[in-house]
Amino acid sequence: MAKPITVTYQGAESSFDHKKLDRSKLYGKRQRMVLDPNGERCERARLTDDGAILVRSGMAAQAYFDPDGNWVPNSELVGLSAAGEPVDSVGSTLGQAQEAREVSPEEALDLNVRAVYVLTPEAIDAALSAALDEGKLFACDYSYRGGYNLETALIVRNDEGTFALIGSPAESEWLELKQLPVETYDDDEDDDDDLDFEMF
């Protein structure tokens, strides 16, 4: 069983058990299965570009292959910034108290949500519970397994329960002209091509 999501608010600690909520739990699911001539279920696999290695489901999540086809375990991989500099890894936040900070609805709407968890309070501070009942929103750092990607957990409550929305702030890139075009007007009144209606 995974460790709880633990937060601190006004110096008091609260912890929540969590279960991932997905569409299949809400609506059920149907799956199309491909069978071989013997009625056995087929598994998806693919060949590497050189055709030398058969990659089955789950293999790519355990390691990577370099351009020469060498298998590189995840433990040997390092994270790089956009500038190509190594970055420090972060540990799992589960079971580690994270500071819950109140956020505005605008900040919540800017969160690019990738997962939703149903939270079951194991021990919740009265002040945090009251604030959630008032409709206030709280955010804290979140990383399930640790690694190089520290996400945000947005804790909300409604009539259906308490939830954690997991994601990263969406960053919009705005494009604009470096210099606005300048309108020019031709005030030359000596244009001989102008029509003279007195000619008609």
Rosetta constraint file for C-alpha pairs under 8 A:
AtomPair CA 2 CA 94 HARMONIC 7.67 0.50
AtomPair CA 3 CA 17 HARMONIC 7.52 0.50
AtomPair CA 3 CA 94 HARMONIC 5.35 0.50
AtomPair CA 3 CA 95 HARMONIC 5.16 0.50
AtomPair CA 4 CA 15 HARMONIC 5.98 0.50
AtomPair CA 4 CA 16 HARMONIC 5.29 0.50
AtomPair CA 4 CA 17 HARMONIC 4.86 0.50
AtomPair CA 4 CA 18 HARMONIC 6.76 0.50
AtomPair CA 4 CA 94 HARMONIC 5.64 0.50
AtomPair CA 4 CA 95 HARMONIC 5.28 0.50
AtomPair CA 5 CA 15 HARMONIC 5.57 0.50
AtomPair CA 5 CA 16 HARMONIC 5.16 0.50
AtomPair CA 5 CA 17 HARMONIC 6.51 0.50
AtomPair CA 5 CA 18 HARMONIC 7.20 0.50
AtomPair CA 5 CA 93 HARMONIC 7.47 0.50
AtomPair CA 5 CA 94 HARMONIC 5.20 0.50
AtomPair CA 5 CA 95 HARMONIC 5.98 0.50
AtomPair CA 5 CA 96 HARMONIC 7.58 0.50
AtomPair CA 5 CA 97 HARMONIC 7.71 0.50
AtomPair CA 6 CA 13 HARMONIC 7.02 0.50
AtomPair CA 6 CA 14 HARMONIC 5.69 0.50
AtomPair CA 6 CA 15 HARMONIC 4.19 0.50
AtomPair CA 6 CA 16 HARMONIC 6.36 0.50
AtomPair CA 6 CA 94 HARMONIC 6.83 0.50
AtomPair CA 6 CA 95 HARMONIC 5.80 0.50
AtomPair CA 6 CA 96 HARMONIC 6.07 0.50
AtomPair CA 6 CA 97 HARMONIC 4.69 0.50
AtomPair CA 6 CA 98 HARMONIC 6.27 0.50
AtomPair CA 7 CA 13 HARMONIC 5.71 0.50
AtomPair CA 7 CA 14 HARMONIC 5.40 0.50
AtomPair CA 7 CA 15 HARMONIC 6.33 0.50
AtomPair CA 7 CA 96 HARMONIC 7.92 0.50
AtomPair CA 7 CA 97 HARMONIC 4.80 0.50
AtomPair CA 7 CA 98 HARMONIC 4.60 0.50
AtomPair CA 7 CA 99 HARMONIC 5.51 0.50
AtomPair CA 7 CA 100 HARMONIC 5.73 0.50
AtomPair CA 7 CA 140 HARMONIC 7.46 0.50
AtomPair CA 8 CA 12 HARMONIC 5.30 0.50
AtomPair CA 8 CA 13 HARMONIC 4.30 0.50
AtomPair CA 8 CA 14 HARMONIC 6.16 0.50
AtomPair CA 8 CA 97 HARMONIC 6.18 0.50
AtomPair CA 8 CA 98 HARMONIC 6.05 0.50
AtomPair CA 8 CA 99 HARMONIC 4.92 0.50
AtomPair CA 8 CA 100 HARMONIC 5.74 0.50
AtomPair CA 9 CA 13 HARMONIC 6.47 0.50
AtomPair CA 9 CA 14 HARMONIC 7.86 0.50
AtomPair CA 9 CA 99 HARMONIC 6.48 0.50
AtomPair CA 9 CA 100 HARMONIC 5.59 0.50
AtomPair CA 9 CA 101 HARMONIC 7.51 0.50
AtomPair CA 9 CA 127 HARMONIC 7.89 0.50
AtomPair CA 9 CA 128 HARMONIC 6.49 0.50
AtomPair CA 12 CA 125 HARMONIC 6.30 0.50
AtomPair CA 13 CA 97 HARMONIC 7.30 0.50
AtomPair CA 13 CA 124 HARMONIC 7.19 0.50
AtomPair CA 13 CA 125 HARMONIC 6.54 0.50
AtomPair CA 14 CA 121 HARMONIC 7.71 0.50
AtomPair CA 14 CA 122 HARMONIC 7.63 0.50
AtomPair CA 14 CA 123 HARMONIC 5.34 0.50
AtomPair CA 14 CA 124 HARMONIC 4.36 0.50
AtomPair CA 14 CA 125 HARMONIC 5.67 0.50
AtomPair CA 15 CA 121 HARMONIC 6.12 0.50
AtomPair CA 15 CA 122 HARMONIC 5.56 0.50
AtomPair CA 15 CA 123 HARMONIC 5.37 0.50
AtomPair CA 15 CA 124 HARMONIC 6.24 0.50
AtomPair CA 16 CA 119 HARMONIC 5.61 0.50
AtomPair CA 16 CA 120 HARMONIC 5.27 0.50
AtomPair CA 16 CA 121 HARMONIC 4.34 0.50
AtomPair CA 16 CA 122 HARMONIC 5.24 0.50
AtomPair CA 16 CA 123 HARMONIC 7.05 0.50
AtomPair CA 16 CA 124 HARMONIC 7.79 0.50
AtomPair CA 17 CA 119 HARMONIC 5.65 0.50
AtomPair CA 17 CA 120 HARMONIC 5.01 0.50
AtomPair CA 17 CA 121 HARMONIC 6.25 0.50
AtomPair CA 17 CA 122 HARMONIC 6.40 0.50
AtomPair CA 18 CA 117 HARMONIC 5.82 0.50
AtomPair CA 18 CA 118 HARMONIC 5.47 0.50
AtomPair CA 18 CA 119 HARMONIC 4.61 0.50
AtomPair CA 18 CA 120 HARMONIC 6.20 0.50
AtomPair CA 19 CA 117 HARMONIC 5.28 0.50
AtomPair CA 19 CA 118 HARMONIC 5.31 0.50
AtomPair CA 19 CA 119 HARMONIC 6.84 0.50
AtomPair CA 20 CA 115 HARMONIC 7.32 0.50
AtomPair CA 20 CA 116 HARMONIC 5.99 0.50
AtomPair CA 20 CA 117 HARMONIC 4.33 0.50
AtomPair CA 20 CA 118 HARMONIC 6.28 0.50
AtomPair CA 21 CA 25 HARMONIC 6.65 0.50
AtomPair CA 21 CA 26 HARMONIC 7.85 0.50
AtomPair CA 21 CA 115 HARMONIC 7.51 0.50
AtomPair CA 21 CA 116 HARMONIC 5.48 0.50
AtomPair CA 21 CA 117 HARMONIC 5.34 0.50
AtomPair CA 21 CA 118 HARMONIC 6.33 0.50
AtomPair CA 22 CA 26 HARMONIC 6.73 0.50
AtomPair CA 22 CA 115 HARMONIC 7.84 0.50
AtomPair CA 22 CA 116 HARMONIC 7.33 0.50
AtomPair CA 23 CA 27 HARMONIC 5.85 0.50
AtomPair CA 23 CA 28 HARMONIC 7.08 0.50
AtomPair CA 23 CA 29 HARMONIC 7.95 0.50
AtomPair CA 24 CA 28 HARMONIC 4.24 0.50
AtomPair CA 24 CA 29 HARMONIC 5.10 0.50
AtomPair CA 33 CA 41 HARMONIC 6.74 0.50
AtomPair CA 33 CA 42 HARMONIC 7.68 0.50
AtomPair CA 34 CA 41 HARMONIC 5.91 0.50
AtomPair CA 34 CA 42 HARMONIC 5.62 0.50
AtomPair CA 35 CA 39 HARMONIC 5.19 0.50
AtomPair CA 35 CA 40 HARMONIC 5.26 0.50
AtomPair CA 35 CA 41 HARMONIC 4.50 0.50
AtomPair CA 35 CA 42 HARMONIC 5.43 0.50
AtomPair CA 36 CA 40 HARMONIC 5.43 0.50
AtomPair CA 36 CA 41 HARMONIC 6.38 0.50
AtomPair CA 36 CA 42 HARMONIC 6.21 0.50
AtomPair CA 43 CA 56 HARMONIC 7.81 0.50
AtomPair CA 43 CA 57 HARMONIC 7.62 0.50
AtomPair CA 44 CA 56 HARMONIC 6.59 0.50
AtomPair CA 44 CA 57 HARMONIC 6.47 0.50
AtomPair CA 45 CA 54 HARMONIC 6.70 0.50
AtomPair CA 45 CA 55 HARMONIC 5.55 0.50
AtomPair CA 45 CA 56 HARMONIC 4.42 0.50
AtomPair CA 45 CA 57 HARMONIC 6.23 0.50
AtomPair CA 46 CA 54 HARMONIC 5.76 0.50
AtomPair CA 46 CA 55 HARMONIC 5.30 0.50
AtomPair CA 46 CA 56 HARMONIC 6.67 0.50
AtomPair CA 47 CA 51 HARMONIC 5.21 0.50
AtomPair CA 47 CA 52 HARMONIC 7.00 0.50
AtomPair CA 47 CA 53 HARMONIC 5.66 0.50
AtomPair CA 47 CA 54 HARMONIC 4.63 0.50
AtomPair CA 47 CA 55 HARMONIC 5.94 0.50
AtomPair CA 48 CA 52 HARMONIC 6.40 0.50
AtomPair CA 48 CA 53 HARMONIC 5.54 0.50
AtomPair CA 48 CA 54 HARMONIC 6.62 0.50
AtomPair CA 48 CA 55 HARMONIC 7.10 0.50
AtomPair CA 55 CA 59 HARMONIC 6.19 0.50
AtomPair CA 55 CA 60 HARMONIC 7.10 0.50
AtomPair CA 56 CA 60 HARMONIC 7.81 0.50
AtomPair CA 58 CA 62 HARMONIC 6.92 0.50
AtomPair CA 59 CA 63 HARMONIC 6.90 0.50
AtomPair CA 60 CA 64 HARMONIC 6.14 0.50
AtomPair CA 62 CA 73 HARMONIC 6.59 0.50
AtomPair CA 62 CA 74 HARMONIC 6.25 0.50
AtomPair CA 63 CA 71 HARMONIC 6.69 0.50
AtomPair CA 63 CA 72 HARMONIC 5.51 0.50
AtomPair CA 63 CA 73 HARMONIC 4.36 0.50
AtomPair CA 63 CA 74 HARMONIC 4.94 0.50
AtomPair CA 64 CA 71 HARMONIC 5.90 0.50
AtomPair CA 64 CA 72 HARMONIC 5.13 0.50
AtomPair CA 64 CA 73 HARMONIC 6.48 0.50
AtomPair CA 64 CA 74 HARMONIC 7.12 0.50
AtomPair CA 65 CA 69 HARMONIC 5.37 0.50
AtomPair CA 65 CA 70 HARMONIC 5.32 0.50
AtomPair CA 65 CA 71 HARMONIC 4.67 0.50
AtomPair CA 65 CA 72 HARMONIC 5.76 0.50
AtomPair CA 66 CA 70 HARMONIC 5.42 0.50
AtomPair CA 66 CA 71 HARMONIC 6.75 0.50
AtomPair CA 66 CA 72 HARMONIC 6.97 0.50
AtomPair CA 72 CA 76 HARMONIC 6.75 0.50
AtomPair CA 72 CA 77 HARMONIC 7.57 0.50
AtomPair CA 73 CA 77 HARMONIC 7.11 0.50
AtomPair CA 78 CA 86 HARMONIC 6.85 0.50
AtomPair CA 78 CA 87 HARMONIC 7.69 0.50
AtomPair CA 79 CA 86 HARMONIC 5.71 0.50
AtomPair CA 79 CA 87 HARMONIC 5.52 0.50
AtomPair CA 79 CA 88 HARMONIC 7.37 0.50
AtomPair CA 79 CA 89 HARMONIC 7.45 0.50
AtomPair CA 79 CA 148 HARMONIC 6.23 0.50
AtomPair CA 80 CA 84 HARMONIC 5.22 0.50
AtomPair CA 80 CA 85 HARMONIC 5.21 0.50
AtomPair CA 80 CA 86 HARMONIC 4.46 0.50
AtomPair CA 80 CA 87 HARMONIC 5.54 0.50
AtomPair CA 81 CA 85 HARMONIC 5.22 0.50
AtomPair CA 81 CA 86 HARMONIC 6.26 0.50
AtomPair CA 81 CA 87 HARMONIC 6.22 0.50
AtomPair CA 87 CA 148 HARMONIC 7.52 0.50
AtomPair CA 88 CA 148 HARMONIC 7.00 0.50
AtomPair CA 89 CA 146 HARMONIC 7.29 0.50
AtomPair CA 89 CA 147 HARMONIC 5.09 0.50
AtomPair CA 89 CA 148 HARMONIC 4.72 0.50
AtomPair CA 89 CA 149 HARMONIC 7.96 0.50
AtomPair CA 90 CA 143 HARMONIC 7.85 0.50
AtomPair CA 90 CA 146 HARMONIC 5.36 0.50
AtomPair CA 90 CA 147 HARMONIC 5.30 0.50
AtomPair CA 90 CA 148 HARMONIC 5.96 0.50
AtomPair CA 90 CA 149 HARMONIC 7.60 0.50
AtomPair CA 90 CA 150 HARMONIC 7.08 0.50
AtomPair CA 91 CA 143 HARMONIC 7.20 0.50
AtomPair CA 91 CA 145 HARMONIC 7.02 0.50
AtomPair CA 91 CA 146 HARMONIC 4.16 0.50
AtomPair CA 91 CA 147 HARMONIC 6.37 0.50
AtomPair CA 92 CA 96 HARMONIC 7.83 0.50
AtomPair CA 92 CA 142 HARMONIC 7.59 0.50
AtomPair CA 92 CA 143 HARMONIC 5.05 0.50
AtomPair CA 92 CA 144 HARMONIC 5.35 0.50
AtomPair CA 92 CA 145 HARMONIC 4.88 0.50
AtomPair CA 92 CA 146 HARMONIC 4.10 0.50
AtomPair CA 92 CA 147 HARMONIC 7.72 0.50
AtomPair CA 93 CA 97 HARMONIC 7.40 0.50
AtomPair CA 93 CA 98 HARMONIC 7.29 0.50
AtomPair CA 93 CA 141 HARMONIC 7.32 0.50
AtomPair CA 93 CA 142 HARMONIC 5.64 0.50
AtomPair CA 93 CA 143 HARMONIC 5.29 0.50
AtomPair CA 93 CA 144 HARMONIC 6.51 0.50
AtomPair CA 93 CA 145 HARMONIC 7.94 0.50
AtomPair CA 93 CA 146 HARMONIC 7.36 0.50
AtomPair CA 94 CA 142 HARMONIC 7.69 0.50
AtomPair CA 94 CA 143 HARMONIC 7.26 0.50
AtomPair CA 94 CA 144 HARMONIC 6.39 0.50
AtomPair CA 98 CA 140 HARMONIC 6.04 0.50
AtomPair CA 98 CA 141 HARMONIC 6.43 0.50
AtomPair CA 99 CA 140 HARMONIC 5.92 0.50
AtomPair CA 99 CA 141 HARMONIC 7.80 0.50
AtomPair CA 100 CA 138 HARMONIC 5.73 0.50
AtomPair CA 100 CA 139 HARMONIC 5.47 0.50
AtomPair CA 100 CA 140 HARMONIC 4.96 0.50
AtomPair CA 101 CA 138 HARMONIC 5.31 0.50
AtomPair CA 101 CA 139 HARMONIC 5.41 0.50
AtomPair CA 101 CA 140 HARMONIC 6.49 0.50
AtomPair CA 102 CA 136 HARMONIC 7.07 0.50
AtomPair CA 102 CA 137 HARMONIC 5.68 0.50
AtomPair CA 102 CA 138 HARMONIC 4.38 0.50
AtomPair CA 102 CA 139 HARMONIC 6.39 0.50
AtomPair CA 103 CA 107 HARMONIC 6.20 0.50
AtomPair CA 103 CA 108 HARMONIC 6.98 0.50
AtomPair CA 103 CA 136 HARMONIC 7.84 0.50
AtomPair CA 103 CA 137 HARMONIC 5.64 0.50
AtomPair CA 103 CA 138 HARMONIC 5.63 0.50
AtomPair CA 103 CA 139 HARMONIC 6.54 0.50
AtomPair CA 104 CA 108 HARMONIC 6.46 0.50
AtomPair CA 104 CA 137 HARMONIC 6.90 0.50
AtomPair CA 105 CA 109 HARMONIC 6.17 0.50
AtomPair CA 105 CA 137 HARMONIC 7.36 0.50
AtomPair CA 106 CA 110 HARMONIC 6.37 0.50
AtomPair CA 107 CA 111 HARMONIC 6.78 0.50
AtomPair CA 108 CA 137 HARMONIC 7.75 0.50
AtomPair CA 108 CA 154 HARMONIC 7.25 0.50
AtomPair CA 110 CA 169 HARMONIC 5.70 0.50
AtomPair CA 110 CA 170 HARMONIC 5.49 0.50
AtomPair CA 111 CA 167 HARMONIC 6.10 0.50
AtomPair CA 111 CA 168 HARMONIC 5.61 0.50
AtomPair CA 111 CA 169 HARMONIC 4.38 0.50
AtomPair CA 111 CA 170 HARMONIC 5.61 0.50
AtomPair CA 112 CA 167 HARMONIC 5.28 0.50
AtomPair CA 112 CA 168 HARMONIC 5.33 0.50
AtomPair CA 112 CA 169 HARMONIC 5.66 0.50
AtomPair CA 112 CA 170 HARMONIC 5.27 0.50
AtomPair CA 113 CA 165 HARMONIC 6.17 0.50
AtomPair CA 113 CA 166 HARMONIC 5.51 0.50
AtomPair CA 113 CA 167 HARMONIC 4.26 0.50
AtomPair CA 113 CA 168 HARMONIC 6.81 0.50
AtomPair CA 114 CA 165 HARMONIC 7.78 0.50
AtomPair CA 114 CA 166 HARMONIC 6.01 0.50
AtomPair CA 114 CA 167 HARMONIC 5.31 0.50
AtomPair CA 115 CA 165 HARMONIC 6.15 0.50
AtomPair CA 115 CA 166 HARMONIC 5.19 0.50
AtomPair CA 115 CA 167 HARMONIC 6.93 0.50
AtomPair CA 116 CA 163 HARMONIC 6.91 0.50
AtomPair CA 116 CA 164 HARMONIC 5.80 0.50
AtomPair CA 116 CA 165 HARMONIC 4.73 0.50
AtomPair CA 116 CA 166 HARMONIC 6.06 0.50
AtomPair CA 117 CA 163 HARMONIC 5.62 0.50
AtomPair CA 117 CA 164 HARMONIC 5.09 0.50
AtomPair CA 117 CA 165 HARMONIC 6.55 0.50
AtomPair CA 117 CA 166 HARMONIC 7.78 0.50
AtomPair CA 118 CA 161 HARMONIC 7.58 0.50
AtomPair CA 118 CA 162 HARMONIC 6.29 0.50
AtomPair CA 118 CA 163 HARMONIC 4.74 0.50
AtomPair CA 118 CA 164 HARMONIC 6.57 0.50
AtomPair CA 119 CA 161 HARMONIC 7.65 0.50
AtomPair CA 119 CA 162 HARMONIC 5.32 0.50
AtomPair CA 119 CA 163 HARMONIC 5.20 0.50
AtomPair CA 119 CA 164 HARMONIC 6.72 0.50
AtomPair CA 120 CA 162 HARMONIC 7.14 0.50
AtomPair CA 124 CA 128 HARMONIC 7.11 0.50
AtomPair CA 124 CA 129 HARMONIC 6.62 0.50
AtomPair CA 125 CA 129 HARMONIC 6.21 0.50
AtomPair CA 126 CA 130 HARMONIC 6.04 0.50
AtomPair CA 127 CA 131 HARMONIC 6.18 0.50
AtomPair CA 128 CA 132 HARMONIC 6.19 0.50
AtomPair CA 129 CA 133 HARMONIC 6.19 0.50
AtomPair CA 130 CA 134 HARMONIC 6.32 0.50
AtomPair CA 131 CA 135 HARMONIC 6.70 0.50
AtomPair CA 131 CA 136 HARMONIC 5.60 0.50
AtomPair CA 132 CA 136 HARMONIC 5.15 0.50
AtomPair CA 132 CA 137 HARMONIC 6.77 0.50
AtomPair CA 132 CA 156 HARMONIC 6.55 0.50
AtomPair CA 132 CA 157 HARMONIC 5.76 0.50
AtomPair CA 133 CA 157 HARMONIC 6.66 0.50
AtomPair CA 133 CA 158 HARMONIC 7.55 0.50
AtomPair CA 135 CA 156 HARMONIC 7.43 0.50
AtomPair CA 135 CA 157 HARMONIC 6.83 0.50
AtomPair CA 135 CA 158 HARMONIC 7.57 0.50
AtomPair CA 136 CA 156 HARMONIC 7.34 0.50
AtomPair CA 137 CA 154 HARMONIC 6.96 0.50
AtomPair CA 137 CA 155 HARMONIC 6.10 0.50
AtomPair CA 137 CA 156 HARMONIC 5.54 0.50
AtomPair CA 138 CA 154 HARMONIC 5.68 0.50
AtomPair CA 138 CA 155 HARMONIC 5.17 0.50
AtomPair CA 138 CA 156 HARMONIC 6.94 0.50
AtomPair CA 139 CA 152 HARMONIC 6.48 0.50
AtomPair CA 139 CA 153 HARMONIC 5.44 0.50
AtomPair CA 139 CA 154 HARMONIC 4.39 0.50
AtomPair CA 139 CA 155 HARMONIC 6.05 0.50
AtomPair CA 140 CA 152 HARMONIC 5.77 0.50
AtomPair CA 140 CA 153 HARMONIC 5.35 0.50
AtomPair CA 140 CA 154 HARMONIC 6.74 0.50
AtomPair CA 141 CA 150 HARMONIC 6.70 0.50
AtomPair CA 141 CA 151 HARMONIC 5.96 0.50
AtomPair CA 141 CA 152 HARMONIC 4.86 0.50
AtomPair CA 141 CA 153 HARMONIC 6.08 0.50
AtomPair CA 142 CA 150 HARMONIC 6.01 0.50
AtomPair CA 142 CA 151 HARMONIC 5.01 0.50
AtomPair CA 142 CA 152 HARMONIC 5.29 0.50
AtomPair CA 142 CA 153 HARMONIC 5.64 0.50
AtomPair CA 142 CA 166 HARMONIC 7.65 0.50
AtomPair CA 143 CA 147 HARMONIC 7.69 0.50
AtomPair CA 143 CA 149 HARMONIC 7.14 0.50
AtomPair CA 143 CA 150 HARMONIC 5.49 0.50
AtomPair CA 143 CA 151 HARMONIC 6.08 0.50
AtomPair CA 146 CA 150 HARMONIC 7.79 0.50
AtomPair CA 151 CA 166 HARMONIC 6.83 0.50
AtomPair CA 151 CA 167 HARMONIC 5.61 0.50
AtomPair CA 151 CA 168 HARMONIC 5.37 0.50
AtomPair CA 152 CA 165 HARMONIC 7.99 0.50
AtomPair CA 152 CA 166 HARMONIC 5.76 0.50
AtomPair CA 152 CA 167 HARMONIC 5.47 0.50
AtomPair CA 152 CA 168 HARMONIC 5.77 0.50
AtomPair CA 152 CA 169 HARMONIC 7.77 0.50
AtomPair CA 153 CA 164 HARMONIC 5.74 0.50
AtomPair CA 153 CA 165 HARMONIC 5.52 0.50
AtomPair CA 153 CA 166 HARMONIC 4.65 0.50
AtomPair CA 153 CA 167 HARMONIC 6.72 0.50
AtomPair CA 154 CA 163 HARMONIC 7.99 0.50
AtomPair CA 154 CA 164 HARMONIC 5.27 0.50
AtomPair CA 154 CA 165 HARMONIC 4.93 0.50
AtomPair CA 154 CA 166 HARMONIC 6.44 0.50
AtomPair CA 155 CA 162 HARMONIC 7.22 0.50
AtomPair CA 155 CA 163 HARMONIC 5.75 0.50
AtomPair CA 155 CA 164 HARMONIC 4.54 0.50
AtomPair CA 155 CA 165 HARMONIC 6.53 0.50
AtomPair CA 156 CA 162 HARMONIC 5.81 0.50
AtomPair CA 156 CA 163 HARMONIC 5.41 0.50
AtomPair CA 156 CA 164 HARMONIC 6.42 0.50
AtomPair CA 156 CA 165 HARMONIC 7.89 0.50
AtomPair CA 157 CA 161 HARMONIC 5.66 0.50
AtomPair CA 157 CA 162 HARMONIC 4.27 0.50
AtomPair CA 157 CA 163 HARMONIC 6.16 0.50
AtomPair CA 158 CA 162 HARMONIC 6.56 0.50
